[in-house]
Amino acid sequence: MADIKEEFKVSGEMLLKKVKELIKEGNIRRITIKDKDGKELVTFPLTIGLVGAVLAPVLAAVGAIAALVTECTISVER
């Protein structure tokens, strides 16, 4: 089965909300956040069963990135 990749362009203020939505969908293998120039800022591998306390540091890091960027791209591997 081939990997499916999608990209979403979002503003910094919408970054955390979009990442939470994607995680809630549950069929994500990896999320990569890139700045507006396409430079990779961070990649989070997501495994089935990733919940609660394990997600807290991921979401905290996404929140910190959101505070620093005005616009970015979320690349999703399903």
Jmol script that loads the backbone (N, CA, C; Angstrom):
load data "model"
ATOM      1  N   MET A   1       0.843  -1.178   0.000  1.00  0.00           N
ATOM      2  CA  MET A   1       0.000   0.000   0.000  1.00  0.00           C
ATOM      3  C   MET A   1       0.885   1.237   0.000  1.00  0.00           C
ATOM      4  N   ALA A   2       0.643   2.131  -0.899  1.00  0.00           N
ATOM      5  CA  ALA A   2       1.451   3.339  -1.028  1.00  0.00           C
ATOM      6  C   ALA A   2       1.048   4.368   0.035  1.00  0.00           C
ATOM      7  N   ASP A   3       2.048   5.143   0.455  1.00  0.00           N
ATOM      8  CA  ASP A   3       1.778   6.212   1.410  1.00  0.00           C
ATOM      9  C   ASP A   3       1.027   7.329   0.703  1.00  0.00           C
ATOM     10  N   ILE A   4       0.077   7.905   1.389  1.00  0.00           N
ATOM     11  CA  ILE A   4      -0.670   9.047   0.866  1.00  0.00           C
ATOM     12  C   ILE A   4      -0.160  10.276   1.583  1.00  0.00           C
ATOM     13  N   LYS A   5       0.221  11.289   0.809  1.00  0.00           N
ATOM     14  CA  LYS A   5       0.719  12.521   1.407  1.00  0.00           C
ATOM     15  C   LYS A   5      -0.201  13.674   1.047  1.00  0.00           C
ATOM     16  N   GLU A   6      -0.473  14.499   2.038  1.00  0.00           N
ATOM     17  CA  GLU A   6      -1.286  15.692   1.847  1.00  0.00           C
ATOM     18  C   GLU A   6      -0.555  16.867   2.471  1.00  0.00           C
ATOM     19  N   GLU A   7      -0.818  18.070   1.963  1.00  0.00           N
ATOM     20  CA  GLU A   7      -0.241  19.270   2.556  1.00  0.00           C
ATOM     21  C   GLU A   7      -1.338  20.295   2.793  1.00  0.00           C
ATOM     22  N   PHE A   8      -1.224  20.966   3.923  1.00  0.00           N
ATOM     23  CA  PHE A   8      -2.172  22.008   4.299  1.00  0.00           C
ATOM     24  C   PHE A   8      -1.388  23.264   4.626  1.00  0.00           C
ATOM     25  N   LYS A   9      -1.729  24.385   4.017  1.00  0.00           N
ATOM     26  CA  LYS A   9      -1.121  25.664   4.355  1.00  0.00           C
ATOM     27  C   LYS A   9      -2.007  26.335   5.396  1.00  0.00           C
ATOM     28  N   VAL A  10      -1.405  26.698   6.520  1.00  0.00           N
ATOM     29  CA  VAL A  10      -2.165  27.316   7.606  1.00  0.00           C
ATOM     30  C   VAL A  10      -1.388  28.487   8.186  1.00  0.00           C
ATOM     31  N   SER A  11      -2.120  29.374   8.834  1.00  0.00           N
ATOM     32  CA  SER A  11      -1.465  30.467   9.553  1.00  0.00           C
ATOM     33  C   SER A  11      -0.953  29.916  10.880  1.00  0.00           C
ATOM     34  N   GLY A  12      -0.019  30.619  11.486  1.00  0.00           N
ATOM     35  CA  GLY A  12       0.536  30.190  12.762  1.00  0.00           C
ATOM     36  C   GLY A  12      -0.532  29.991  13.822  1.00  0.00           C
ATOM     37  N   GLU A  13      -1.524  30.881  13.830  1.00  0.00           N
ATOM     38  CA  GLU A  13      -2.572  30.791  14.847  1.00  0.00           C
ATOM     39  C   GLU A  13      -3.483  29.583  14.655  1.00  0.00           C
ATOM     40  N   MET A  14      -3.558  29.040  13.447  1.00  0.00           N
ATOM     41  CA  MET A  14      -4.407  27.878  13.167  1.00  0.00           C
ATOM     42  C   MET A  14      -3.638  26.553  13.220  1.00  0.00           C
ATOM     43  N   LEU A  15      -2.333  26.624  13.397  1.00  0.00           N
ATOM     44  CA  LEU A  15      -1.488  25.430  13.352  1.00  0.00           C
ATOM     45  C   LEU A  15      -1.896  24.387  14.385  1.00  0.00           C
ATOM     46  N   LEU A  16      -1.983  24.774  15.637  1.00  0.00           N
ATOM     47  CA  LEU A  16      -2.299  23.817  16.695  1.00  0.00           C
ATOM     48  C   LEU A  16      -3.682  23.194  16.490  1.00  0.00           C
ATOM     49  N   LYS A  17      -4.654  23.994  16.101  1.00  0.00           N
ATOM     50  CA  LYS A  17      -6.009  23.494  15.869  1.00  0.00           C
ATOM     51  C   LYS A  17      -6.007  22.443  14.756  1.00  0.00           C
ATOM     52  N   LYS A  18      -5.297  22.723  13.661  1.00  0.00           N
ATOM     53  CA  LYS A  18      -5.262  21.790  12.536  1.00  0.00           C
ATOM     54  C   LYS A  18      -4.556  20.493  12.909  1.00  0.00           C
ATOM     55  N   VAL A  19      -3.442  20.584  13.647  1.00  0.00           N
ATOM     56  CA  VAL A  19      -2.721  19.378  14.062  1.00  0.00           C
ATOM     57  C   VAL A  19      -3.613  18.525  14.967  1.00  0.00           C
ATOM     58  N   LYS A  20      -4.335  19.150  15.897  1.00  0.00           N
ATOM     59  CA  LYS A  20      -5.254  18.400  16.761  1.00  0.00           C
ATOM     60  C   LYS A  20      -6.324  17.701  15.938  1.00  0.00           C
ATOM     61  N   GLU A  21      -6.873  18.386  14.927  1.00  0.00           N
ATOM     62  CA  GLU A  21      -7.886  17.775  14.051  1.00  0.00           C
ATOM     63  C   GLU A  21      -7.317  16.551  13.339  1.00  0.00           C
ATOM     64  N   LEU A  22      -6.101  16.683  12.823  1.00  0.00           N
ATOM     65  CA  LEU A  22      -5.478  15.575  12.095  1.00  0.00           C
ATOM     66  C   LEU A  22      -5.223  14.383  13.010  1.00  0.00           C
ATOM     67  N   ILE A  23      -4.744  14.643  14.221  1.00  0.00           N
ATOM     68  CA  ILE A  23      -4.489  13.559  15.170  1.00  0.00           C
ATOM     69  C   ILE A  23      -5.793  12.858  15.530  1.00  0.00           C
ATOM     70  N   LYS A  24      -6.854  13.631  15.679  1.00  0.00           N
ATOM     71  CA  LYS A  24      -8.151  13.065  16.033  1.00  0.00           C
ATOM     72  C   LYS A  24      -8.677  12.127  14.946  1.00  0.00           C
ATOM     73  N   GLU A  25      -8.338  12.405  13.669  1.00  0.00           N
ATOM     74  CA  GLU A  25      -8.753  11.528  12.574  1.00  0.00           C
ATOM     75  C   GLU A  25      -8.216  10.117  12.766  1.00  0.00           C
ATOM     76  N   GLY A  26      -7.014  10.025  13.312  1.00  0.00           N
ATOM     77  CA  GLY A  26      -6.483   8.729  13.704  1.00  0.00           C
ATOM     78  C   GLY A  26      -5.758   7.914  12.653  1.00  0.00           C
ATOM     79  N   ASN A  27      -5.758   8.311  11.402  1.00  0.00           N
ATOM     80  CA  ASN A  27      -5.094   7.497  10.378  1.00  0.00           C
ATOM     81  C   ASN A  27      -3.830   8.185   9.849  1.00  0.00           C
ATOM     82  N   ILE A  28      -3.118   8.873  10.725  1.00  0.00           N
ATOM     83  CA  ILE A  28      -1.915   9.616  10.360  1.00  0.00           C
ATOM     84  C   ILE A  28      -0.684   8.856  10.838  1.00  0.00           C
ATOM     85  N   ARG A  29       0.311   8.722   9.981  1.00  0.00           N
ATOM     86  CA  ARG A  29       1.560   8.062  10.362  1.00  0.00           C
ATOM     87  C   ARG A  29       2.627   9.067  10.779  1.00  0.00           C
ATOM     88  N   ARG A  30       2.616  10.235  10.111  1.00  0.00           N
ATOM     89  CA  ARG A  30       3.661  11.222  10.388  1.00  0.00           C
ATOM     90  C   ARG A  30       3.160  12.613  10.016  1.00  0.00           C
ATOM     91  N   ILE A  31       3.508  13.586  10.848  1.00  0.00           N
ATOM     92  CA  ILE A  31       3.198  14.986  10.563  1.00  0.00           C
ATOM     93  C   ILE A  31       4.506  15.757  10.516  1.00  0.00           C
ATOM     94  N   THR A  32       4.701  16.522   9.444  1.00  0.00           N
ATOM     95  CA  THR A  32       5.874  17.374   9.297  1.00  0.00           C
ATOM     96  C   THR A  32       5.399  18.808   9.169  1.00  0.00           C
ATOM     97  N   ILE A  33       6.027  19.702   9.933  1.00  0.00           N
ATOM     98  CA  ILE A  33       5.680  21.119   9.854  1.00  0.00           C
ATOM     99  C   ILE A  33       6.846  21.849   9.201  1.00  0.00           C
ATOM    100  N   LYS A  34       6.529  22.615   8.155  1.00  0.00           N
ATOM    101  CA  LYS A  34       7.541  23.355   7.405  1.00  0.00           C
ATOM    102  C   LYS A  34       7.223  24.846   7.471  1.00  0.00           C
ATOM    103  N   ASP A  35       8.267  25.677   7.408  1.00  0.00           N
ATOM    104  CA  ASP A  35       8.027  27.125   7.384  1.00  0.00           C
ATOM    105  C   ASP A  35       7.592  27.549   5.989  1.00  0.00           C
ATOM    106  N   LYS A  36       7.314  28.848   5.810  1.00  0.00           N
ATOM    107  CA  LYS A  36       6.782  29.317   4.527  1.00  0.00           C
ATOM    108  C   LYS A  36       7.762  29.154   3.376  1.00  0.00           C
ATOM    109  N   ASP A  37       9.060  28.964   3.689  1.00  0.00           N
ATOM    110  CA  ASP A  37      10.073  28.740   2.656  1.00  0.00           C
ATOM    111  C   ASP A  37      10.279  27.259   2.354  1.00  0.00           C
ATOM    112  N   GLY A  38       9.522  26.392   3.038  1.00  0.00           N
ATOM    113  CA  GLY A  38       9.634  24.959   2.803  1.00  0.00           C
ATOM    114  C   GLY A  38      10.668  24.255   3.659  1.00  0.00           C
ATOM    115  N   LYS A  39      11.292  24.985   4.584  1.00  0.00           N
ATOM    116  CA  LYS A  39      12.291  24.384   5.479  1.00  0.00           C
ATOM    117  C   LYS A  39      11.574  23.592   6.574  1.00  0.00           C
ATOM    118  N   GLU A  40      11.987  22.338   6.750  1.00  0.00           N
ATOM    119  CA  GLU A  40      11.363  21.476   7.754  1.00  0.00           C
ATOM    120  C   GLU A  40      11.704  21.967   9.154  1.00  0.00           C
ATOM    121  N   LEU A  41      10.680  22.221   9.952  1.00  0.00           N
ATOM    122  CA  LEU A  41      10.884  22.666  11.326  1.00  0.00           C
ATOM    123  C   LEU A  41      10.861  21.499  12.300  1.00  0.00           C
ATOM    124  N   VAL A  42       9.919  20.573  12.093  1.00  0.00           N
ATOM    125  CA  VAL A  42       9.801  19.428  13.000  1.00  0.00           C
ATOM    126  C   VAL A  42       8.969  18.332  12.329  1.00  0.00           C
ATOM    127  N   THR A  43       9.280  17.089  12.701  1.00  0.00           N
ATOM    128  CA  THR A  43       8.523  15.928  12.232  1.00  0.00           C
ATOM    129  C   THR A  43       8.121  15.105  13.442  1.00  0.00           C
ATOM    130  N   PHE A  44       6.840  14.719  13.478  1.00  0.00           N
ATOM    131  CA  PHE A  44       6.344  13.883  14.558  1.00  0.00           C
ATOM    132  C   PHE A  44       5.819  12.582  13.979  1.00  0.00           C
ATOM    133  N   PRO A  45       6.460  11.451  14.325  1.00  0.00           N
ATOM    134  CA  PRO A  45       5.863  10.174  13.926  1.00  0.00           C
ATOM    135  C   PRO A  45       4.711   9.878  14.881  1.00  0.00           C
ATOM    136  N   LEU A  46       3.596   9.450  14.350  1.00  0.00           N
ATOM    137  CA  LEU A  46       2.439   9.120  15.180  1.00  0.00           C
ATOM    138  C   LEU A  46       2.140   7.644  15.015  1.00  0.00           C
ATOM    139  N   THR A  47       2.000   6.961  16.120  1.00  0.00           N
ATOM    140  CA  THR A  47       1.689   5.541  16.063  1.00  0.00           C
ATOM    141  C   THR A  47       0.281   5.322  16.581  1.00  0.00           C
ATOM    142  N   ILE A  48      -0.298   4.213  16.195  1.00  0.00           N
ATOM    143  CA  ILE A  48      -1.642   3.871  16.670  1.00  0.00           C
ATOM    144  C   ILE A  48      -1.582   3.731  18.193  1.00  0.00           C
ATOM    145  N   GLY A  49      -2.517   4.339  18.870  1.00  0.00           N
ATOM    146  CA  GLY A  49      -2.564   4.261  20.320  1.00  0.00           C
ATOM    147  C   GLY A  49      -1.853   5.402  21.019  1.00  0.00           C
ATOM    148  N   LEU A  50      -1.393   6.385  20.275  1.00  0.00           N
ATOM    149  CA  LEU A  50      -0.729   7.543  20.860  1.00  0.00           C
ATOM    150  C   LEU A  50      -1.796   8.438  21.479  1.00  0.00           C
ATOM    151  N   VAL A  51      -1.812   8.509  22.812  1.00  0.00           N
ATOM    152  CA  VAL A  51      -2.867   9.269  23.492  1.00  0.00           C
ATOM    153  C   VAL A  51      -2.336   9.994  24.722  1.00  0.00           C
ATOM    154  N   GLY A  52      -3.182  10.854  25.240  1.00  0.00           N
ATOM    155  CA  GLY A  52      -2.986  11.469  26.546  1.00  0.00           C
ATOM    156  C   GLY A  52      -1.629  12.083  26.807  1.00  0.00           C
ATOM    157  N   ALA A  53      -0.942  11.575  27.809  1.00  0.00           N
ATOM    158  CA  ALA A  53       0.325  12.147  28.274  1.00  0.00           C
ATOM    159  C   ALA A  53       1.401  12.115  27.197  1.00  0.00           C
ATOM    160  N   VAL A  54       1.340  11.144  26.302  1.00  0.00           N
ATOM    161  CA  VAL A  54       2.328  11.058  25.231  1.00  0.00           C
ATOM    162  C   VAL A  54       2.129  12.186  24.224  1.00  0.00           C
ATOM    163  N   LEU A  55       0.895  12.592  24.007  1.00  0.00           N
ATOM    164  CA  LEU A  55       0.601  13.664  23.056  1.00  0.00           C
ATOM    165  C   LEU A  55       0.918  15.051  23.606  1.00  0.00           C
ATOM    166  N   ALA A  56       0.928  15.214  24.911  1.00  0.00           N
ATOM    167  CA  ALA A  56       1.133  16.534  25.514  1.00  0.00           C
ATOM    168  C   ALA A  56       2.422  17.218  25.048  1.00  0.00           C
ATOM    169  N   PRO A  57       3.580  16.537  25.050  1.00  0.00           N
ATOM    170  CA  PRO A  57       4.795  17.211  24.568  1.00  0.00           C
ATOM    171  C   PRO A  57       4.742  17.563  23.079  1.00  0.00           C
ATOM    172  N   VAL A  58       4.089  16.724  22.292  1.00  0.00           N
ATOM    173  CA  VAL A  58       3.943  16.995  20.863  1.00  0.00           C
ATOM    174  C   VAL A  58       3.129  18.269  20.661  1.00  0.00           C
ATOM    175  N   LEU A  59       2.008  18.368  21.351  1.00  0.00           N
ATOM    176  CA  LEU A  59       1.147  19.538  21.210  1.00  0.00           C
ATOM    177  C   LEU A  59       1.814  20.792  21.785  1.00  0.00           C
ATOM    178  N   ALA A  60       2.600  20.647  22.841  1.00  0.00           N
ATOM    179  CA  ALA A  60       3.331  21.791  23.398  1.00  0.00           C
ATOM    180  C   ALA A  60       4.352  22.304  22.384  1.00  0.00           C
ATOM    181  N   ALA A  61       5.036  21.401  21.707  1.00  0.00           N
ATOM    182  CA  ALA A  61       6.017  21.801  20.688  1.00  0.00           C
ATOM    183  C   ALA A  61       5.319  22.484  19.515  1.00  0.00           C
ATOM    184  N   VAL A  62       4.181  21.958  19.105  1.00  0.00           N
ATOM    185  CA  VAL A  62       3.425  22.573  18.008  1.00  0.00           C
ATOM    186  C   VAL A  62       2.975  23.973  18.417  1.00  0.00           C
ATOM    187  N   GLY A  63       2.540  24.132  19.659  1.00  0.00           N
ATOM    188  CA  GLY A  63       2.137  25.441  20.158  1.00  0.00           C
ATOM    189  C   GLY A  63       3.274  26.440  20.145  1.00  0.00           C
ATOM    190  N   ALA A  64       4.479  25.987  20.501  1.00  0.00           N
ATOM    191  CA  ALA A  64       5.653  26.865  20.480  1.00  0.00           C
ATOM    192  C   ALA A  64       5.995  27.280  19.051  1.00  0.00           C
ATOM    193  N   ILE A  65       5.901  26.361  18.122  1.00  0.00           N
ATOM    194  CA  ILE A  65       6.164  26.676  16.711  1.00  0.00           C
ATOM    195  C   ILE A  65       5.128  27.675  16.202  1.00  0.00           C
ATOM    196  N   ALA A  66       3.873  27.467  16.583  1.00  0.00           N
ATOM    197  CA  ALA A  66       2.800  28.351  16.138  1.00  0.00           C
ATOM    198  C   ALA A  66       3.048  29.791  16.585  1.00  0.00           C
ATOM    199  N   ALA A  67       3.666  29.948  17.751  1.00  0.00           N
ATOM    200  CA  ALA A  67       3.955  31.288  18.259  1.00  0.00           C
ATOM    201  C   ALA A  67       5.069  31.967  17.468  1.00  0.00           C
ATOM    202  N   LEU A  68       5.880  31.184  16.784  1.00  0.00           N
ATOM    203  CA  LEU A  68       7.045  31.722  16.077  1.00  0.00           C
ATOM    204  C   LEU A  68       6.834  31.961  14.589  1.00  0.00           C
ATOM    205  N   VAL A  69       5.868  31.290  13.988  1.00  0.00           N
ATOM    206  CA  VAL A  69       5.688  31.410  12.538  1.00  0.00           C
ATOM    207  C   VAL A  69       4.379  32.118  12.205  1.00  0.00           C
ATOM    208  N   THR A  70       4.376  32.836  11.086  1.00  0.00           N
ATOM    209  CA  THR A  70       3.154  33.497  10.648  1.00  0.00           C
ATOM    210  C   THR A  70       2.353  32.602   9.721  1.00  0.00           C
ATOM    211  N   GLU A  71       3.054  31.814   8.920  1.00  0.00           N
ATOM    212  CA  GLU A  71       2.375  30.838   8.083  1.00  0.00           C
ATOM    213  C   GLU A  71       3.287  29.629   7.913  1.00  0.00           C
ATOM    214  N   CYS A  72       2.682  28.468   7.714  1.00  0.00           N
ATOM    215  CA  CYS A  72       3.468  27.248   7.569  1.00  0.00           C
ATOM    216  C   CYS A  72       2.674  26.237   6.777  1.00  0.00           C
ATOM    217  N   THR A  73       3.328  25.115   6.497  1.00  0.00           N
ATOM    218  CA  THR A  73       2.705  24.010   5.781  1.00  0.00           C
ATOM    219  C   THR A  73       2.775  22.777   6.658  1.00  0.00           C
ATOM    220  N   ILE A  74       1.658  22.093   6.767  1.00  0.00           N
ATOM    221  CA  ILE A  74       1.624  20.810   7.481  1.00  0.00           C
ATOM    222  C   ILE A  74       1.595  19.727   6.418  1.00  0.00           C
ATOM    223  N   SER A  75       2.594  18.867   6.444  1.00  0.00           N
ATOM    224  CA  SER A  75       2.657  17.742   5.519  1.00  0.00           C
ATOM    225  C   SER A  75       2.255  16.490   6.289  1.00  0.00           C
ATOM    226  N   VAL A  76       1.275  15.754   5.774  1.00  0.00           N
ATOM    227  CA  VAL A  76       0.726  14.605   6.465  1.00  0.00           C
ATOM    228  C   VAL A  76       0.967  13.356   5.639  1.00  0.00           C
ATOM    229  N   GLU A  77       1.488  12.327   6.304  1.00  0.00           N
ATOM    230  CA  GLU A  77       1.695  11.023   5.657  1.00  0.00           C
ATOM    231  C   GLU A  77       0.715  10.047   6.282  1.00  0.00           C
ATOM    232  N   ARG A  78      -0.117   9.467   5.454  1.00  0.00           N
ATOM    233  CA  ARG A  78      -1.142   8.516   5.944  1.00  0.00           C
ATOM    234  C   ARG A  78      -0.751   7.102   5.622  1.00  0.00           C
TER     235      ARG A  78
END
end "model"
wireframe off; spacefill off
backbone 0.3
color backbone group
